[in-house]
Amino acid sequence: MPAFDFSFVDPLDRVGIQGELGTRYNRRLMLRCAALLAVFSTLLLGQRGVEPPDGVVRIMGTVAFEKVAVTEKGLEPEHRTELPAAEVPVELVRTSDGAVLGRVTTNDDGSFALQVPPAPRTMAYLRVLADTRWARVLDVEHEAVYAIYSPDEFILRPGPPRVVNLVATDENRGSGPFHILWAIQQVHASLPRSRTAAIPRITVRWDDAYRGNAQYRPATREIWLKGDRLTDSDEYDEALIFHEYAHVLTDALSPRCTVTGPHRLEDELDSRHAWAEGFATFLSASIRHNATYIDSGGRLNPVALKFSIEPNRRAHIAPGPWSEYTVAALLWDAASEGPGDIPDDHLGLGLPRLWKTLTGTFRAAEMPDLIGFLNALMPAQSTLPWPALLNHHGIRYDPHLDPRVANPKLLPLPAGTRLADRVDSTGPLDAPHRNAHHASAFYTFTTTAPRLQTITVTRDAPTEGADPLQVHLLTKRLAPIMTMSVPPRETTVRMRRVLNPGTYVVEVRSWTGACDAGTLTGCGQAAFTINRTDTSPTLEPRVKR
């Protein structure tokens, strides 16, 4: 019986079966080797010289895909290696109506063995779906799962096992979906297996003509990847795929980042957004054991983005918790062993230690950003040279503080003190807006008994138009309690609430939900003062912490 080599369909040639995307290509028989078949039959039955019993149809083989190298020169399609496609479903499909007659999942080495009852008058073929327990890969425009198919149909007659080996190749872009799934499997293989039940199964949207942004969309639990070889394709960019999938993990297992938007390495972001992006870059580097991030481009521009997080600082980047580069580089130094770019730069904590903090004590952080993470991590690692490391990355450390690292994003708001500040989410149109470092201001205070808290925010002067200025009273974990807005042509808003003992946060925003890059709608700027008074409680309702 023959062994087959098979290449996946070009996704632009859409011939689907039951919603699956693909086309079966007929190829000439490449090999007919009775001796090889005899060996396979013997291994399958476990008894030398024993024929398969009547009444059983056995199909066995392997599924593999081609992996294309990504180097500092970009994508190199001429450098390809074959890897097994593990944990993907192999289906036996009846030709006449597309009914699935049998289904198995490939082993770690890509092998499979399928057994079904005989049907001498039935023609069937094999279909392998780009689908695993963690993700599936769909076309951008259609609800169609990528698949590969056996090159020939066959009759379901009993006899020696039929051997079918399938290979998804890059020549017709068929291997990309299976490489994406392989990359996601590598992430899980590199991390502790605790709390995996909380990780959602996601959809990856990819197409060889898609030119939009590579991104994770938490609302739909989808990762979108580019596929156009002329401008930029992402299906082999492990650094990028690991980065985007890291957002899936952190959203599921740690405090979720609620501030998102466009970002560049040199931007000063809201510290929560900087944390989310920087940690994703660090996790990608840690899994790859390589500090260099490479995002290949296309034929017009072979390398879309390349940088290393080994240097503590980078030109044109202001170090601090507002920098995604600072977050990634500092975490890389904390986890890495061996020499860094300067002496005593690597602490050698390892990824498991940082991952344990991320999914443990960090979940109770007052602010889910770099400073909140460090204050959750350092108490259990107090003997390490944290002051020198943090100083290298522009983070202030004070052994007399509790916590040791003060968060510049959370300013104390003592009762009876008036503070002056400024917020601005306008900025240039190609830069972050509501996710900018200065788009919001945060203040924190603590009350030890039920007290009436009055928060007064006064804009320096009414602004032209409808520049927004919103005041949010939040719990320590940033859950909303109440919200008020300063009217566009007025100056003051006063928020009064009886609060139970605990720590609270006030956020002053210069934006509304409409504020986004490319538009100034809902974005604004204002100088203001804020003060808090603490008085005896009244009959107003109390709010639990």
Secondary structure, 3 states (H helix, E strand, C coil): CECCCCCCCCCCCCCCECCEECCCCCCCCCCECHHHHHHHHHHHHCCCCCCCCCCCEEEEEEEEEEEEEEECCEEEEEEEEEEECCCCEEEEEECCCCCEEEEEECCCCCEEEEEECCEEEEEEEEEEECECCCEEEECCCCCCEEEEECCCCEEECCCCCEEEEEEECCCCCCCHHHHHHHHHHHHHHHCCCCCHHHCCCEEEEECCCCCCCCEEECCCCEEEECEECCCEECCCCHHHHHHHHHHHHHHHHCCCCCCCCCCCCCCCECHHHHHHHHHHHHHHHHHHCCCEEEEEEECCEEEEEEEECCCCCCCCCCCCCCCHHHHHHHHHHHHCCCCCCCCCCCCCCHHHHHHHHHCCHHHHCCCCCHHHHHHHHHHHHCCCCHHHHHHHCCCCCCCCCCCCCCCCCEEECCECCEEEEEEECCCCCCCCCCCECCCEEEEEEEECCCEEEEEEEEECCCCCCCCCCEEEEEECCCCEEEEEECCCCCCEEEEEEEECCEEEEEEEECECCCCECCECCCECEEEEEEEEEEECCCCCCEECC
